[in-house]
Amino acid sequence: MAARSTPVKRAWRTLTWLLVIVLGLVALNGAAVIWGGGSWSPKLALDLEGGTQIILAPQLESGQAVTQEQLDQAVSIIRQRVDASGVAEAEISTQSGQNVIVSIPGVPDDETMERLEASAKLEFRPVLVADVSATSAVGEDGEPSPSPSPSAPAEEPAAEPSVTPTDASDLNWITPALQEEFTNFTCDTIDEAAMAIAPADKPLITCDDTLQFKYILGPVEVSGERIADAQAALVANSQGVSTGQWGVNIVFDGEGTKEFGDVTKRLFQLPGSQNQFAVVLDGKVITAPTTNAVITDGKPQITGSFTQETAKTLADQLKFGALPIGFVVQSQDTISATLGESQLASGLLAGLIGLILVVIYSLIQYRTLGFVTVVSLMVAAIITYLLVTILSWREGYRLSLAGVAGLIVAVGITADSFIVYFERIRDELRDGRALVSAVEAGWKRALRTIFASDTVNFLAAAVLFLLAVGNVRGFAFTLGLTTLVDLLVVSMFTHPVMQLLAQTKFFGEGHRFSGLDPRALGAVYRGRAQFRDPVAVPASKRASSSREAAKRQTIAERKAAEKVSSVSTGSTSTSAKNSTAKKNAGKDS
């Protein structure tokens, strides 16, 4: 009795944990519905719900033309930005070799629009003149240091126009005309479009992103294309203690590290505003830190009035590279679903038909045991639905028709796991085991097969998700998700339920409608072409059982059986001949 109680206790404990997981998912989604803007139904993708179409037109200098290579690069970067913002199933393409079309499910939020509108054209320019000191400073390894207090606009001497500047920090860039333009310039008249396409080899008059301070900047010395990585992180002081402020850590590539190191070597020696190095994003200064040390490791840090969200947005923009050209939103329109509810209904109907066929097959093949398959599929469906719904409001996932197809395919994958498990149990019963031990032994054998099969499915889904774009990724995502759910359900529901059912009289004694009747399962295949008939089996059933067992033989085993049979036949024939010869000899004598 104690031996039986152990599997039962494990089964109840596992089922309890599964219930806790399901209730936890329900509670998490319910809390989001009440307080976090969640929903009890998953969001739909562009093909099923419709959304917003945004046309981005390139900003070009006079006489400049956009190339297909630039558009392709822009499409790739914009797609990465949209994906990073949590928006799934977006479609990005080009139009007439000129514009970029972005189609997003639903209504995009402000952060998503900012990611699309900003060209993220990042430049590092030295400061020539500033009307106020920098709000932050950068020390060794990008560490911020205290900022000096604001001062009046610097009275920098204007250079003669005939003198050629020697470097980007040379004040000879400031001609009398440029100085006059700067004096009359106000940030409320800034032309953002012109700033975004300012020539890289000329000085620039611009303002910071708050439009409060203005600068004269030298030519570009380090391009944003030299950034290898950018991450949002909390700023730490020289003792490594967090200051509670958010910043963006930048990592330059090899060439960028050398360029940035050379610039800081020069700026470190210069006085006043010329010691500052402005970080310019889309023509505006996002920060202009002073250079307190020579940074040769290529790892500066951008600080300022960042929140966690704004720091992440900027880091994503920089990490995914600067667009080759600037873009402006030409139009923003609402578009209808490309497929609509009828196609969704057709897809769901196809899934329902497939599910019904699986149920019918399970009941015919496994009788009452087939209901375990049905209930297991229901549990898997509930968990999958909750996960997809939570991912919709938490990560921006949207369910497309391709994703629905992935869910339908998962029905067959999940049912296949149950079939493997049930067949292993039947094999153990054919081998003469009692149901309780057959369930445990069958599970050990089935788990390896199920795990190997699901691993292959998950790897295929992962590779497809990483390499594909658009709706194909939706199919791969749901396929991978349901594969993980399959492992969870078969381990934490199907197997524990079988452990409990094995203790019941109906299944334990092998009722003929249970699907686990040893007498109905037929002959026992013992391996190496050896067979054993079950006890008290009628001759008619033994014949059909032998045929069933023969079907389960491999080719090698079948040949071995034929060889044994031929040897036995030969021995019988020889014995018969010897017996006949003896009789004839007796007669002759």
DRENTORTOR-880349 format. One record per residue (C-alpha): x, z, y; residue number from 1; residue in three letters. Coordinates in steps of 0.05 Angstrom, whole numbers, plus 5000, padded with zeros to 4 digits. Example, Ala and Ser with C-alpha at 12.3 -4.5 7.8 and 13.67 -1.06 7.14 Angstrom:
BEGIN
px_pz_py_k_r
5246_5156_4910_1_ALA
5273_5143_4979_2_SER
% end
This chain:
BEGIN
px_pz_py_k_r
5000_5000_5000_1_MET
5058_5016_5047_2_ALA
5087_4946_5035_3_ALA
5022_4915_5057_4_ARG
5014_4958_5119_5_SER
5079_4935_5150_6_THR
5059_4861_5160_7_PRO
4990_4884_5184_8_VAL
5021_4930_5236_9_LYS
5068_4875_5259_10_ARG
5009_4826_5263_11_ALA
4967_4873_5306_12_TRP
5026_4888_5351_13_ARG
5041_4814_5361_14_THR
4968_4798_5376_15_LEU
4966_4855_5426_16_THR
5026_4827_5463_17_TRP
4994_4758_5464_18_LEU
4931_4788_5494_19_LEU
4974_4823_5547_20_VAL
5006_4756_5564_21_ILE
4939_4720_5571_22_VAL
4909_4777_5613_23_LEU
4972_4777_5656_24_GLY
4964_4703_5670_25_LEU
4890_4713_5686_26_VAL
4907_4772_5733_27_ALA
4962_4732_5767_28_LEU
4917_4673_5780_29_ASN
4859_4719_5801_30_GLY
4904_4754_5852_31_ALA
4924_4687_5880_32_ALA
4851_4666_5886_33_VAL
4834_4730_5924_34_ILE
4895_4738_5968_35_TRP
4943_4679_5961_36_GLY
4901_4615_5969_37_GLY
4900_4601_5894_38_GLY
4845_4567_5854_39_SER
4815_4571_5784_40_TRP
4824_4497_5774_41_SER
4889_4457_5778_42_PRO
4902_4410_5835_43_LYS
4895_4336_5821_44_LEU
4947_4283_5836_45_ALA
4942_4222_5880_46_LEU
4911_4178_5827_47_ASP
4853_4226_5814_48_LEU
4841_4259_5881_49_GLU
4870_4215_5935_50_GLY
4912_4241_5992_51_GLY
4951_4221_6054_52_THR
4992_4158_6066_53_GLN
5048_4163_6117_54_ILE
5084_4101_6142_55_ILE
5155_4115_6168_56_LEU
5184_4062_6214_57_ALA
5260_4058_6224_58_PRO
5291_4075_6291_59_GLN
5342_4022_6307_60_LEU
5387_4006_6365_61_GLU
5376_3941_6402_62_SER
5395_3882_6358_63_GLY
5405_3926_6295_64_GLN
5369_3907_6231_65_ALA
5354_3951_6171_66_VAL
5382_3930_6104_67_THR
5350_3937_6036_68_GLN
5407_3983_6014_69_GLU
5391_4030_6072_70_GLN
5317_4030_6053_71_LEU
5332_4044_5980_72_ASP
5377_4102_5999_73_GLN
5324_4128_6047_74_ALA
5270_4124_5992_75_VAL
5315_4164_5944_76_SER
5329_4218_5995_77_ILE
5257_4224_6018_78_ILE
5234_4230_5946_79_ARG
5283_4287_5935_80_GLN
5258_4322_5998_81_ARG
5186_4316_5978_82_VAL
5201_4342_5908_83_ASP
5241_4399_5937_84_ALA
5181_4420_5979_85_SER
5140_4430_5916_86_GLY
5096_4368_5923_87_VAL
5087_4334_5856_88_ALA
5064_4264_5838_89_GLU
5081_4234_5906_90_ALA
5094_4159_5912_91_GLU
5149_4132_5957_92_ILE
5161_4058_5966_93_SER
5181_4006_6018_94_THR
5137_3958_6056_95_GLN
5158_3887_6076_96_SER
5231_3906_6074_97_GLY
5222_3946_6138_98_GLN
5181_4011_6131_99_ASN
5179_4068_6081_100_VAL
5110_4088_6054_101_ILE
5100_4159_6030_102_VAL
5035_4175_5993_103_SER
5023_4249_5982_104_ILE
4965_4281_5943_105_PRO
4917_4321_5987_106_GLY
4935_4340_6058_107_VAL
5009_4354_6071_108_PRO
5027_4420_6104_109_ASP
5070_4425_6167_110_ASP
5134_4439_6129_111_GLU
5125_4376_6087_112_THR
5113_4334_6149_113_MET
5175_4363_6182_114_GLU
5216_4343_6121_115_ARG
5190_4272_6126_116_LEU
5194_4264_6201_117_GLU
5264_4292_6208_118_ALA
5318_4241_6192_119_SER
5366_4298_6179_120_ALA
5421_4259_6213_121_LYS
5472_4314_6216_122_LEU
5534_4308_6260_123_GLU
5589_4355_6281_124_PHE
5610_4344_6353_125_ARG
5657_4384_6397_126_PRO
5627_4416_6460_127_VAL
5655_4391_6526_128_LEU
5607_4425_6574_129_VAL
5553_4477_6562_130_ALA
5508_4512_6611_131_ASP
5508_4575_6568_132_VAL
5554_4606_6517_133_SER
5538_4598_6443_134_ALA
5488_4646_6411_135_THR
5532_4655_6351_136_SER
5604_4646_6331_137_ALA
5638_4626_6268_138_VAL
5700_4661_6240_139_GLY
5741_4652_6178_140_GLU
5701_4626_6119_141_ASP
5641_4615_6164_142_GLY
5631_4689_6181_143_GLU
5589_4698_6245_144_PRO
5617_4742_6300_145_SER
5586_4772_6362_146_PRO
5565_4722_6416_147_SER
5588_4726_6488_148_PRO
5535_4738_6540_149_SER
5503_4679_6576_150_PRO
5539_4651_6637_151_SER
5527_4600_6690_152_ALA
5538_4526_6675_153_PRO
5612_4512_6667_154_ALA
5647_4476_6725_155_GLU
5688_4428_6683_156_GLU
5730_4379_6722_157_PRO
5710_4306_6715_158_ALA
5765_4259_6693_159_ALA
5783_4193_6723_160_GLU
5747_4136_6689_161_PRO
5812_4098_6678_162_SER
5843_4152_6634_163_VAL
5833_4140_6560_164_THR
5813_4204_6520_165_PRO
5862_4225_6467_166_THR
5813_4262_6421_167_ASP
5740_4282_6418_168_ALA
5752_4346_6458_169_SER
5787_4310_6515_170_ASP
5751_4322_6582_171_LEU
5768_4251_6603_172_ASN
5704_4232_6567_173_TRP
5666_4261_6626_174_ILE
5663_4207_6678_175_THR
5633_4219_6747_176_PRO
5571_4181_6725_177_ALA
5564_4223_6662_178_LEU
5573_4287_6703_179_GLN
5519_4266_6751_180_GLU
5472_4249_6694_181_GLU
5485_4317_6663_182_PHE
5472_4353_6729_183_THR
5404_4319_6737_184_ASN
5386_4325_6663_185_PHE
5331_4374_6641_186_THR
5311_4390_6570_187_CYS
5238_4377_6583_188_ASP
5254_4303_6594_189_THR
5295_4295_6530_190_ILE
5283_4230_6493_191_ASP
5283_4251_6420_192_GLU
5280_4179_6395_193_ALA
5342_4161_6435_194_ALA
5379_4223_6413_195_MET
5368_4207_6340_196_ALA
5403_4139_6347_197_ILE
5458_4160_6396_198_ALA
5524_4123_6384_199_PRO
5572_4165_6343_200_ALA
5634_4142_6382_201_ASP
5607_4161_6451_202_LYS
5594_4228_6485_203_PRO
5523_4256_6482_204_LEU
5480_4294_6532_205_ILE
5429_4335_6495_206_THR
5396_4403_6487_207_CYS
5389_4455_6433_208_ASP
5328_4455_6388_209_ASP
5293_4507_6432_210_THR
5301_4460_6493_211_LEU
5331_4517_6534_212_GLN
5404_4499_6538_213_PHE
5439_4433_6551_214_LYS
5507_4406_6531_215_TYR
5555_4349_6539_216_ILE
5584_4335_6470_217_LEU
5643_4293_6449_218_GLY
5641_4238_6396_219_PRO
5624_4253_6324_220_VAL
5682_4282_6285_221_GLU
5650_4301_6219_222_VAL
5589_4265_6190_223_SER
5534_4299_6151_224_GLY
5549_4252_6093_225_GLU
5611_4295_6080_226_ARG
5567_4353_6058_227_ILE
5571_4365_5983_228_ALA
5522_4423_5980_229_ASP
5480_4468_6025_230_ALA
5445_4533_6006_231_GLN
5402_4582_6044_232_ALA
5429_4653_6037_233_ALA
5430_4720_6072_234_LEU
5488_4727_6121_235_VAL
5540_4780_6105_236_ALA
5590_4814_6151_237_ASN
5665_4820_6141_238_SER
5653_4879_6093_239_GLN
5607_4838_6050_240_GLY
5545_4876_6071_241_VAL
5482_4836_6084_242_SER
5459_4833_6157_243_THR
5388_4816_6137_244_GLY
5392_4750_6174_245_GLN
5386_4682_6140_246_TRP
5436_4626_6146_247_GLY
5457_4562_6113_248_VAL
5522_4558_6074_249_ASN
5553_4489_6075_250_ILE
5605_4461_6027_251_VAL
5642_4398_6048_252_PHE
5671_4347_6001_253_ASP
5746_4334_5998_254_GLY
5749_4288_6058_255_GLU
5700_4330_6098_256_GLY
5741_4393_6084_257_THR
5803_4359_6113_258_LYS
5765_4332_6174_259_GLU
5732_4399_6188_260_PHE
5798_4436_6180_261_GLY
5833_4390_6229_262_ASP
5778_4399_6280_263_VAL
5779_4475_6276_264_THR
5855_4475_6283_265_LYS
5847_4440_6350_266_ARG
5786_4478_6375_267_LEU
5817_4545_6358_268_PHE
5869_4534_6413_269_GLN
5820_4512_6467_270_LEU
5789_4557_6520_271_PRO
5717_4565_6543_272_GLY
5663_4517_6520_273_SER
5714_4471_6488_274_GLN
5724_4524_6434_275_ASN
5653_4510_6409_276_GLN
5634_4461_6354_277_PHE
5562_4437_6359_278_ALA
5521_4423_6296_279_VAL
5474_4367_6316_280_VAL
5413_4352_6275_281_LEU
5373_4290_6296_282_ASP
5405_4290_6364_283_GLY
5392_4364_6379_284_LYS
5440_4422_6376_285_VAL
5417_4471_6324_286_ILE
5476_4517_6336_287_THR
5542_4514_6374_288_ALA
5587_4569_6346_289_PRO
5654_4586_6375_290_THR
5715_4576_6331_291_THR
5746_4644_6316_292_ASN
5791_4620_6260_293_ALA
5817_4557_6227_294_VAL
5771_4540_6169_295_ILE
5808_4501_6117_296_THR
5766_4515_6054_297_ASP
5709_4470_6076_298_GLY
5657_4526_6072_299_LYS
5627_4540_6141_300_PRO
5561_4575_6153_301_GLN
5505_4557_6201_302_ILE
5471_4617_6232_303_THR
5416_4625_6283_304_GLY
5343_4645_6288_305_SER
5328_4627_6216_306_PHE
5273_4653_6171_307_THR
5279_4646_6096_308_GLN
5232_4586_6098_309_GLU
5267_4550_6156_310_THR
5335_4563_6126_311_ALA
5313_4533_6060_312_LYS
5282_4473_6095_313_THR
5347_4459_6132_314_LEU
5389_4470_6070_315_ALA
5346_4421_6031_316_ASP
5352_4369_6085_317_GLN
5428_4376_6087_318_LEU
5436_4381_6012_319_LYS
5398_4317_5998_320_PHE
5441_4279_6048_321_GLY
5431_4248_6115_322_ALA
5387_4187_6119_323_LEU
5425_4124_6134_324_PRO
5379_4111_6193_325_ILE
5328_4151_6233_326_GLY
5253_4144_6220_327_PHE
5191_4159_6261_328_VAL
5120_4168_6235_329_VAL
5083_4103_6252_330_GLN
5016_4122_6221_331_SER
4983_4175_6178_332_GLN
4919_4158_6141_333_ASP
4875_4188_6088_334_THR
4871_4146_6024_335_ILE
4822_4149_5966_336_SER
4838_4161_5894_337_ALA
4869_4102_5859_338_THR
4834_4117_5794_339_LEU
4779_4167_5809_340_GLY
4733_4212_5769_341_GLU
4710_4158_5720_342_SER
4780_4147_5693_343_GLN
4791_4222_5689_344_LEU
4726_4229_5651_345_ALA
4748_4173_5604_346_SER
4814_4207_5591_347_GLY
4781_4274_5578_348_LEU
4731_4240_5531_349_LEU
4788_4208_5493_350_ALA
4821_4277_5487_351_GLY
4755_4308_5464_352_LEU
4746_4254_5410_353_ILE
4817_4266_5386_354_GLY
4805_4341_5384_355_LEU
4740_4332_5344_356_ILE
4776_4287_5294_357_LEU
4831_4340_5286_358_VAL
4778_4393_5274_359_VAL
4741_4351_5223_360_ILE
4806_4335_5186_361_TYR
4825_4409_5186_362_SER
4758_4431_5158_363_LEU
4759_4377_5103_364_ILE
4831_4389_5083_365_GLN
4834_4464_5091_366_TYR
4761_4486_5089_367_ARG
4752_4555_5119_368_THR
4826_4558_5134_369_LEU
4814_4500_5182_370_GLY
4779_4548_5230_371_PHE
4846_4581_5242_372_VAL
4870_4514_5268_373_THR
4809_4508_5313_374_VAL
4817_4578_5343_375_VAL
4892_4568_5351_376_SER
4880_4504_5390_377_LEU
4831_4541_5434_378_MET
4883_4595_5449_379_VAL
4935_4542_5464_380_ALA
4886_4507_5511_381_ALA
4871_4571_5549_382_ILE
4944_4588_5559_383_ILE
4961_4517_5579_384_THR
4904_4514_5629_385_TYR
4925_4579_5661_386_LEU
4997_4557_5667_387_LEU
4979_4490_5697_388_VAL
4932_4524_5747_389_THR
4985_4576_5767_390_ILE
5037_4521_5776_391_LEU
4989_4483_5820_392_SER
4985_4536_5874_393_TRP
5054_4567_5862_394_ARG
5099_4506_5855_395_GLU
5055_4450_5882_396_GLY
5044_4417_5814_397_TYR
4988_4366_5810_398_ARG
4954_4340_5748_399_LEU
4954_4264_5742_400_SER
4922_4220_5690_401_LEU
4991_4213_5658_402_ALA
4994_4289_5655_403_GLY
4926_4290_5621_404_VAL
4954_4241_5570_405_ALA
5011_4290_5557_406_GLY
4960_4345_5544_407_LEU
4922_4300_5495_408_ILE
4986_4282_5457_409_VAL
5001_4357_5453_410_ALA
4938_4367_5411_411_VAL
4970_4328_5354_412_GLY
5037_4363_5362_413_ILE
5004_4432_5360_414_THR
4960_4414_5300_415_ALA
5021_4388_5264_416_ASP
5054_4456_5269_417_SER
4993_4489_5236_418_PHE
4993_4437_5180_419_ILE
5066_4449_5166_420_VAL
5053_4524_5161_421_TYR
4992_4518_5117_422_PHE
5026_4469_5070_423_GLU
5085_4517_5062_424_ARG
5036_4572_5043_425_ILE
5003_4526_4993_426_ARG
5071_4510_4963_427_ASP
5084_4584_4953_428_GLU
5016_4593_4920_429_LEU
5031_4535_4873_430_ARG
5095_4571_4856_431_ASP
5055_4630_4831_432_GLY
5061_4678_4890_433_ARG
5005_4723_4914_434_ALA
4976_4704_4982_435_LEU
5008_4762_5020_436_VAL
5078_4743_4998_437_SER
5062_4669_5003_438_ALA
5045_4678_5077_439_VAL
5111_4712_5092_440_GLU
5153_4664_5050_441_ALA
5115_4604_5076_442_GLY
5126_4627_5148_443_TRP
5201_4632_5139_444_LYS
5204_4561_5112_445_ARG
5155_4532_5163_446_ALA
5187_4564_5223_447_LEU
5251_4524_5215_448_ARG
5213_4459_5210_449_THR
5167_4476_5269_450_ILE
5225_4498_5312_451_PHE
5266_4435_5297_452_ALA
5206_4390_5311_453_SER
5188_4425_5377_454_ASP
5261_4425_5399_455_THR
5264_4350_5391_456_VAL
5199_4341_5429_457_ASN
5221_4387_5485_458_PHE
5289_4352_5493_459_LEU
5254_4285_5495_460_ALA
5206_4311_5549_461_ALA
5264_4342_5589_462_ALA
5305_4277_5588_463_VAL
5244_4237_5608_464_LEU
5228_4286_5664_465_PHE
5298_4283_5692_466_LEU
5307_4207_5689_467_LEU
5237_4184_5707_468_ALA
5198_4185_5773_469_VAL
5126_4187_5793_470_GLY
5071_4193_5741_471_ASN
5118_4189_5682_472_VAL
5147_4256_5703_473_ARG
5077_4285_5700_474_GLY
5070_4262_5628_475_PHE
5138_4291_5611_476_ALA
5123_4357_5645_477_PHE
5058_4370_5609_478_THR
5089_4348_5543_479_LEU
5146_4397_5551_480_GLY
5101_4453_5574_481_LEU
5053_4446_5515_482_THR
5112_4443_5467_483_THR
5133_4513_5490_484_LEU
5060_4536_5486_485_VAL
5058_4510_5414_486_ASP
5116_4555_5395_487_LEU
5084_4614_5429_488_LEU
5016_4605_5396_489_VAL
5040_4591_5325_490_VAL
5087_4651_5329_491_SER
5042_4701_5365_492_MET
4973_4680_5341_493_PHE
4970_4634_5280_494_THR
5021_4673_5237_495_HIS
4994_4743_5254_496_PRO
4923_4718_5239_497_VAL
4946_4692_5172_498_MET
4978_4759_5157_499_GLN
4911_4794_5170_500_LEU
4870_4743_5132_501_LEU
4916_4751_5071_502_ALA
4891_4823_5066_503_GLN
4818_4802_5061_504_THR
4782_4792_4994_505_LYS
4757_4723_5013_506_PHE
4826_4693_5024_507_PHE
4867_4741_4983_508_GLY
4829_4727_4918_509_GLU
4830_4652_4932_510_GLY
4756_4637_4943_511_HIS
4743_4564_4928_512_ARG
4721_4553_5001_513_PHE
4781_4589_5030_514_SER
4828_4529_5024_515_GLY
4878_4574_4989_516_LEU
4850_4575_4918_517_ASP
4911_4572_4870_518_PRO
4868_4542_4815_519_ARG
4846_4485_4860_520_ALA
4916_4471_4884_521_LEU
4936_4444_4816_522_GLY
5001_4442_4777_523_ALA
5063_4476_4799_524_VAL
5124_4434_4814_525_TYR
5186_4476_4797_526_ARG
5241_4426_4817_527_GLY
5289_4384_4774_528_ARG
5229_4349_4743_529_ALA
5203_4413_4712_530_GLN
5129_4430_4717_531_PHE
5088_4490_4699_532_ARG
5012_4490_4693_533_ASP
4973_4548_4721_534_PRO
4939_4595_4673_535_VAL
4868_4580_4650_536_ALA
4864_4511_4680_537_VAL
4816_4461_4646_538_PRO
4846_4398_4616_539_ALA
4812_4353_4667_540_SER
4841_4393_4725_541_LYS
4910_4394_4692_542_ARG
4911_4318_4690_543_ALA
4893_4312_4764_544_SER
4942_4368_4780_545_SER
4998_4332_4743_546_SER
4984_4270_4783_547_ARG
4986_4310_4848_548_GLU
5052_4342_4828_549_ALA
5081_4275_4808_550_ALA
5065_4248_4877_551_LYS
5107_4304_4908_552_ARG
5170_4282_4870_553_GLN
5228_4249_4905_554_THR
5255_4183_4877_555_ILE
5314_4219_4845_556_ALA
5269_4270_4812_557_GLU
5222_4215_4788_558_ARG
5280_4178_4755_559_LYS
5303_4244_4723_560_ALA
5233_4255_4696_561_ALA
5231_4185_4667_562_GLU
5299_4195_4634_563_LYS
5276_4261_4603_564_VAL
5213_4227_4580_565_SER
5251_4168_4548_566_SER
5299_4216_4513_567_VAL
5240_4256_4486_568_SER
5206_4192_4463_569_THR
5270_4167_4431_570_GLY
5279_4233_4394_571_SER
5207_4230_4369_572_THR
5216_4159_4345_573_SER
5280_4177_4309_574_THR
5247_4236_4275_575_SER
5189_4193_4254_576_ALA
5237_4141_4224_577_LYS
5276_4195_4186_578_ASN
5212_4223_4159_579_SER
5188_4154_4136_580_THR
5256_4140_4104_581_ALA
5253_4205_4065_582_LYS
5184_4189_4039_583_LYS
5206_4120_4017_584_ASN
5267_4149_3983_585_ALA
5222_4197_3946_586_GLY
5179_4140_3922_587_LYS
5239_4099_3898_588_ASP
5265_4156_3859_589_SER
% end
